[in-house]
Amino acid sequence: MKYVTFENGDQMPMLGLGTWKSAPGEVYQAVLWALEAGYRHIDCAAVYQNEKEVGNALKKAFGEGLVKREEVFVTSKLWNNAHEKDQVAEGLKRTLSDLQLDYLDLYLVHWPVSLKTHVMFPEKGEDFLNYEQVPLADTWAGMEALKRAGKARHIGVSNFNQKKITEVLESCQVTPEMNQIELHPYLPQNELVTFCKENGLQVTAYSPLGSADRPKARKKADDPVLLEHPLFRKLAEKHEATVAQVLIAWSLHRDIVVIPKSVNKERIHQNLQAASLQLDAADMQAIAGILERHRYIDGTFFTEVPGSPYSQSDLWEPV
Ligand code: A2P
């Protein structure tokens, strides 16, 4: 297994279990299967609405001596409705209570988009707060306080482009240590990855398998299916592996943390085994030759809400 090593020496396994879209009824078992299989990194978020079940699984695993708390790297994310300075600590408190933990290994600002406290998913312009009402610098100052208090050992961001990261860097006392972004061969994010690494941020790839189970509202009829690209089939045959393993190994080869989601025991095992799949330079070159670009999670659920103060340029550089 490859690891990210943070400045204080803490290590984060570069392959973890994703839990976005894992139904509350399934994620408990999935987390236990993952820990039994050898996963030591679980990626969570308040908005996935399944942290209580993840917490129950962690409690069982710790209680039965399957793993110790300090052996598992747990990430979660601050939802957009807790960006105001005095709300950030509340957001973490709820997540820690749901996960039944005293601290997180990594806490991320989930999106550079702010919502009013009572809003989970925006439906109209009034559901949002804009950057004048909640400067990103305020949210980040709240995150820094959590790190200082030891409640989050590491802090970072998610879905931040170069411009947004630069804004945080200009006002911060603690540099964000991670940017979690959509990343796979249709969206290799070469420039953003280089920018992050040059500025001290590690990168985590979400939707590494193309998130075929993303909600219908986030699907378009002509979206390409990543797992069906013929090149990955060819590489999978060459390495006697599966297409998913090739996709996971591709991120690991680039020193990018990767969090494939699964609630299926066999696929949970299969995905972990990708850590020992070595792609060669020719494989990497062939994958780099895929020029088709596609973003599955495009943020239109924020930017296309009537009256939204946010636009696509607040989220992404063009690909
Ligand atoms: P399941 O949970 O039933 O295994 P992403 O990580 O990009 O969001 O992708 C998650 C989707 O990929 C889910 O539909 C998940 O289904 C599926 N998936 C996870 N692992 C594999 C695998 N090894 N092979 C094929 N599909 C997989």
Residues whose N, C-alpha, C, O or C-beta is under 5 A from the ligand:
A	BS01	A2P	G18 S207 P208 L209 G210 S211 A212 D213 A244 I259 P260 K261 S262 V263 N264 R267 Q270
